[in-house]
Amino acid sequence: MIRPWVFEFFPELNDPAKDTDPKAITNYFRFYLDLWARDEALGFEGIFFSEHHFGGAYGASPNLLIAATAGRTRTLRLGVMGVVTPYYQPWRIVEEIGMLDHMTGGRLEIGTAVGIPQELAQIGMSMEEARERNDEAIAILDAALGQEVVTHHGKHYRFENLRPTPRPLQRPAPPKWTTVVSDDSARKAARRRSKICTGFNPTPRVKAIFDCYRDEADRAGIKVSAEDLALRRRVVVAESDSEAQEKSHAVAERLRAMLSKDPRANLKPIPDAPKQTGGFAVAEDEFIAGTPARVADQVIDQCRAIGAAHFLAVLHWSAPPHEVAQGHELFGREAIPLLRKAQV
């Protein structure tokens, strides 16, 4: 079975350069809260929110979106892919995890990420510092999820005998996820028993990253399976292939405009290029478009090729709200049943 998730970017309303009517923003939030509640009835496994700052998306505090959505749903798994750890004190992340796990009734997924260069740069933080802070935060998070009292003496964080409260409802802890784009980050995640998610790269490159994860887990004597791997792709679904392709082209243009500011992104991938240590290529595989049946076939083919049992759909990314809602409906009613019947 392939488990279908929504990956929610929650794009900013209208042109970031213009002052948007406050009431329109309020109504926009209400629209998305209704949409996410509807996703439960459509058969989605859950929703992963993303964290972004300083324009482009309303995702500055995705834990607030989890809390709001939790009260409107009963079965959806809810998480962030991922919380950008360098922005926070690690003990606060741990305590919010505990709170949210109880507020969702044990439906929380823990996702973490280092952050993206162009956002970190706006607060004067380099990627080197962000990685250092992330490594420390992850070590603290893992320790705090395994014991009641934690002590840490590091470069960026120091404390003695902290007792983060409350402890999560799920024991020993909610599932952990890490966003990865490189072999090294996949291997680190395997060693800490975290599931992983990736996208952007062509399918063979994604498989190579996942193979590194599987290899590292095997070396450490850790059993992993397709249930520990997730593929994220941008999806456009419509009644006809031609309509879907037209809308997908617009999605691709918007994505490439956004990623043009990200130094890690290779927007013109070179065939057989050497493996990158920290970058990624934006492949044609990133864009899945067509009728619901055609979309399901593409998702199944890619998930089987890489051995992943989770698929995170970025549905009609940054399209007008009515188009996004139609995409969720079509994908949920017609593609999801096919994905849940598929074998990986």
N, C-alpha and C positions, 0 to 999 in steps of 0.2 A: 504493500500500500504506500502511496505517496501522500504525505500529509500536507495539505495546502494552507498556507498562512498569508495574511496581508502584511506586507512591509509598508508601513505608513510614513511617508516623508512629510505629510501635512504642509503642502506648499503655501507660501505667503499669498494673500489675496491681492490681486491686481498688480500694478507696477510699483516696485519698491521705491521708485523715485518720487511717487506721488503720495499725498496724504489721503489715506482711505477713510471713508465715513466710519466712525466708531460703531454705529449701529450695524453697518454691513459686516464688520468683523465679528460682532456678537452673533449675528445670524449665521455667519460662516462656521463658527464654532458649533452652534447648535446643529447645523446641517451635518457636520462630520460626526458628532456624537450620535445622531440618529443613524447615520450610515454604519458606524461601527457596531451599534446594537443590531442592526439588520444583518450584518455579516454572520452573526451567530446562527440565525435561522437559515442562512444560505449554506451552512455546512463547513465554514472555515474552521481550521484547527485553532487558530488564535491570531493575535495581532502583535507584531513587533513594531514599536514606535522608534523613530530615529531622533538623535539629538543634534541640533544645529543652532548656530547663533549668528546674530548680526545681519539678518536678512536672508530671504529665500524661502524660509519655512517658519512655522510657528511651533518649533520644537525645542524651545530653550529649556523647558522642564518637563520632559516626557513622563516622569513619574506622576505628575499632576493629571496627565491624560489617562494613565492607567487607573488612578483612583476614581476619576469621573466615569470611565467606561465600566469599571468593576460593578458599580451600582446599577448599571443598566443591563448587565449580562449575568449568565449563570454557568456557562460551560466554556466559554472562550478562554484559552490560555493567553496571558498578557505579559509582555516584557518590553525591554528596550534593547535594540541592537545597534550600538550599545551605549550605555552610560559612559561618557567621556571622563574617565577617572582623574586625569590631571587637573580638572577644574574644581575638585572637591577634596575635603578632608575625608580620608577613607572611613573613619568611624561613622561619619554621617551617612555614607553609602550603605554601610552595614545596617544601621538602625532603620533607614528607610526601607531596605529590603525586608526586614522583619515586620514593619508596619504594613507594607503592601501585601505581603504574603497572607497576613490575617485578613486584610480588607478584601482580598480577592477570594477568600475561602480556600487558599492553597492552590491558586491557579497561576502563581508568578513564575516567570522565567528570568534568570539573571543573565544579562548580556553586558559586556564591557568592550570598550574601544579606546585606542590611544588618542584619537582626534585627527583632524585634517589640517594640513599646514597653513592654509590661508586663513582659517579661523583662529588657530593658535597664535599666529603672527600678530593678529590685531590686539592681543593682550601681552605681546612681548615675550611669548614663550616659543622656544625652538622645538623642533621635533626631537632633538637629542634629550632635552630636559623633559619633554612630554613622555618619552619612552622610559626614562628613569623613574619619573613619578608613577607611571602606570605599573612598572614592575614592582615597586614598593607597595602600591595600593592593592595590587592583586595578591601579593603575599599576605598582607593584612586581612584582606577579605577572606581568603581561604582559611587563615588561622582562626578568624572570628566565627566562621561558620562551623568550625569543628570543636570549639571550646568556648566556655562562658566568659573567661577573662583573658585579655590579650595584652602583651607588652611588645613594644617595637622600638628599636633604636636604629634609625636609618639616616640617610643624607637629607631627606626632605620631611620626614615625619618621625617624631619621637614622643612616646608616652609610656606610662607605667600602669599596669593593672586596670585597664579600662574594661568595663562591663557593658557592652552595647545591648540595649533592650528595645523592643522585645525580641526574643528568639523566634525564628521563622516557624510557621505552622508545619511546613513540609520538613520531614526529617530523613536523613541528616541535614539536608539543605535543598532548596529549589534547584532545578537543573541549571547548570552554568553554560554560557555560550561566549565565544570570542569571535569577533570579526577579524578575518585574516586576508592578506593579499600576497603573502610570501611563504616560501618553504619554512623559513626559520620561525615565523609566528605560528605556523601550523604545528611544528614540533614542540614549541613551548606550550601550546594549548593541550597537546596530547599528554605531556608530562604532568600537567595539573588537573587532568581528567575533565577538561572542559570540552563541550561540543564546539564545532566550528561552522561558520557560515562565510561564503565568499560569493563574488559575482564579477562583473565587468570582463574578465579574461575569457579567451576562447575555451571551449569545452576541454580540449586536450590539456591546456595549461591548468585548468581547474582540477582535472584528474591528477595531474602531477603533484599539485599542492595537497590534495587529499591522500595521495599515495605516501607522501612524506608523513602526514599525520598517522596513517595506518602503520607505517614502518616504525615510527617512534613509539607508538603505543605498544606494538609487538615487542620492541626491545625492552620496554619497561614492564612487560608482563601484564599490560592492561588490555582487557578485552573491549574492542570497539566494533561497531557495525554501521550499517546504513542509517540507523536511527541517530547516530552522532554527527551526521553531516547534513548541511543545508545549502541549497543553491538559491541565489537571489537573482531574479531577472526582471526586466521591464516588459510588461505584457499589455497588449492592446487586443481586445476581442470585439468583434462586430458581427452583424448578420451576414456580411460578405467579406471575402478575402480582400477585395479591392478597397473597400471602405477601411478595413483594419490596417492595410498597408499605408494608406494615405495618412491616417492618424498616427501610426507608428513613426512615420518619417518626421512628423512634427515633434514627437517625443524625443527622437534621436537628436534633432537640432537643438532642442532645449537642453538636453543633457550635455551635449558637447560644448555648448556655450558656458554652462556652469563649470564643467571640468577643465575648461581652458585656463582656469586660475589655479588648478591643482598641479604642482610640479611632479607629482607621482604618476600622472596619467599620460599614457602614450596613445594619442588619438589617431595615430596612423601606424598601427602595428606592422612590423616587418616580418615577413614569413621566416620561420626558423630562427628568430632572434634569440640571443642568449637569455637565459633565465634572469629575471631582475630580482634584486635582493629586497627592494621595498616598494617597487612600482607595480603598475598594472596596465594592461592594454584594454582598450574598449573595443570589443569584438562585435561582429555582426550577431554572434550568438546571444549577445546581451539583450537583443530586441526580438521578442516572440510576438507574432501577430497573426491574426486570421479568425476564422470562425471558431466557435468553442471546440468543435471536434479537432480542427487543425491545431489549435493552441494546445490542447491536451496531448496530441501526438508529439508535438515538439518538446513539451515539458517531460513527457515520459522518456523520449529518446535521450535527452540530455541527462536526466536523473539516472537512467540505466547505465549510460556511458561512464559516469563518475561514481556511481554507487551511493547515491544520496536518497534518503527516504523523506526529506523535508524540502518543500519548495516554497520560497517566499516571493509572492507576486507583488511587484510595484505596478499597480493597475492604473493605466492611463495617466502616467506621471505628469503633474502640473497642468492637466487639461481642465476645462471648465467643469464646475461641480455636476451639472446634469450629465455630462459625458462620463465622468468618474462613476456616478451612481449606476448608469446603464451598464458600464463595464463590470462592476461588482455583481450586478444581477445576472448578466449573461454568464460570466465565469462561474458564479456560484451554482446557478440552476443547471447548466449544461456541461461545464468542464470538470467541476469537482467530482461528480459521480464517476466519471471516467478515470480520474486520478486515483480515487480511493479503491478502484478495482484493479489497478495496475500493480504488477509485481516488479520489484527492483532486484 
